Amino acid sequence: MRRQEKEIRDPIIIDSVMKNAEVCRLAMCLSDEPYLVPMCFGYDGDSIYFHCAREGKKIDIIRKNEKVCFELEGQIKIARAGTPCNWSLEYTSIIGFGRASIVENAREKRNALDLIMDHYEGKRPYEYSDKAFDKAAIIKVEIDDMTCKREL
């Protein structure tokens, strides 16, 4: 990170940003074509989980290139100050890198769906129809590195 004074290292703050973000953007790349998608997610402290359809561009890319980048942010506020050139954006963000895989194990898949639901609902237990469970794919991103930045 270029501006070290803006880096957040406190794991409690980082965990709070992860827990309070509504969307996580997952970036993938195949050959020289980047692909970025906003997704619902769950987080267990080591990995991020996303659900999606069993077929599609995300799945195709991940099967060929496991390296991904992710981004999420919170506490966003436009700081107006005189002329537009003096305006700024207040926020806390996380950018990270990891390795993505498709979860195949049914128990791990159910646990990942529960983590995603916990992120948005938090009222276990959850019931999933067999049809919906079978149609869903889970992308697991094992986090290799992430940084948190606060701009106030």
N, C-alpha and C positions, 0 to 999 in steps of 0.2 A: 504494500500500500504506500503510495507516494506521500500522503499527508498523515504521518504517524500519529500526530496529535488528535486526529479524528477517529482513530481505531479504537474499538471497544473490545476488550479482552475478557471482561467479566462474564463468566459462564451463565450467571443468573440473568443478566441483561440479554445475552444472546438467546438463551432459552425462552425468555419472555417475547422477544421479537418473533421467534419461530412459532410460538404458541398463539400469538395474536395476529399474525398475518393471515389474510383471507385467501390469497392466491400465491402460488409459487410458479415462476416461469422456468420451464425446462428447455434448455438449449442443447441441440444435437447437431451433428454435422456428418454428411456423407459426401465423400470426394471433396469438392470445393463449394458445396451448397449448404449453408447453415439453415437450420429450422428451429424456430422458437415457438413454444405454446404455453399459454397460461393454464394452470391445472389446479384442481383441488388436491389436497395432500394430507398426509399424516406423518408424524415425526416421532421417533423413539429414542432420540439422543445420539444415535450412531448412523441412522439411515433415514431417508425420506421415501415415502411410498405414495404412488400415484395410481389411480385406476383409470382404465380406458377400455376401448373395444379391443377384442382379441386380434383384429386385423386392422391395418392402416399404416400410414407413413411413419408414425412414431415407432411402432413395433418393427417395421422393416429396417429402419435406420439403426435401432439399438442392436438388432441381431447382427449387423455388419460392423458397428462401431460402438463399443461400450462406453467410451469417454463422453461425459456430459458436463454441462455447467448449469447452475441454477441460481435464481435471484428471487428475493422477496424483500418487501419493505413494509414499514409501518410508521405511524405517527407523522403522516405527511401534512405539511402546512405551507402554503405560499406566504412568504414574508415580504409584504409590500413595503417599499421604502423609497419615497420620492419618485424619481424617474424610473421607468422600466429597467434601465441598465443597472440599477441598484437593487432590484428585486433579487430574492434568492428562494431556495426551497429548503425547508427544514424537514428532516427525515432521519430514520434509522434504517439501514439496509444490510442485507447479508448477500454475499456472493460466494459461491462455493463450487468445488469441482469434485467429481466422483466417477464411479463406474456403475453403469446401469445394467440390470438384468431383468429377465421376465421371471416372475415367481411361478413355479410349477406345482409345488407342494400345496395340497389343499389346506392343511393346518396353517401354514405360513400365510397363505392367501387370505384365509378368514381373519387371522390376526391383523394383517395389513388393512383389510376393510374396516375392522374394528378401530384401528388407530386413526384412520381417515374420518370415520364417524365421530370418534372421540374429539377430534379437532373441531368439528362443527356442531356437534350435539352434546356429547358427554353424558349420555344416559343409557348405559349398558343395562341389560343385554340387547343386542340387535338381532333382528330376524332377517334373513336373506332367503328369498325364494330360490329353489334349485335352478330355475331358468335364469334368473338374474345373476346368480353366482357363477353359473357355467358360462354366461356371455361375457363376463368381466375378465379383463386381464389386469394384472398388477405389475407395475414397474417399480423395482427396488433400486434406489441409488445409495450405494455405500459411499459415505462422505470421506474423501481423502483429505480435503482442506477447505476451510471456509473462513472468511473474514467478515467482521461486522464494522460498520462505519456509522457515525452519528454526525449529522450536520445540523447545528443549531445556530 
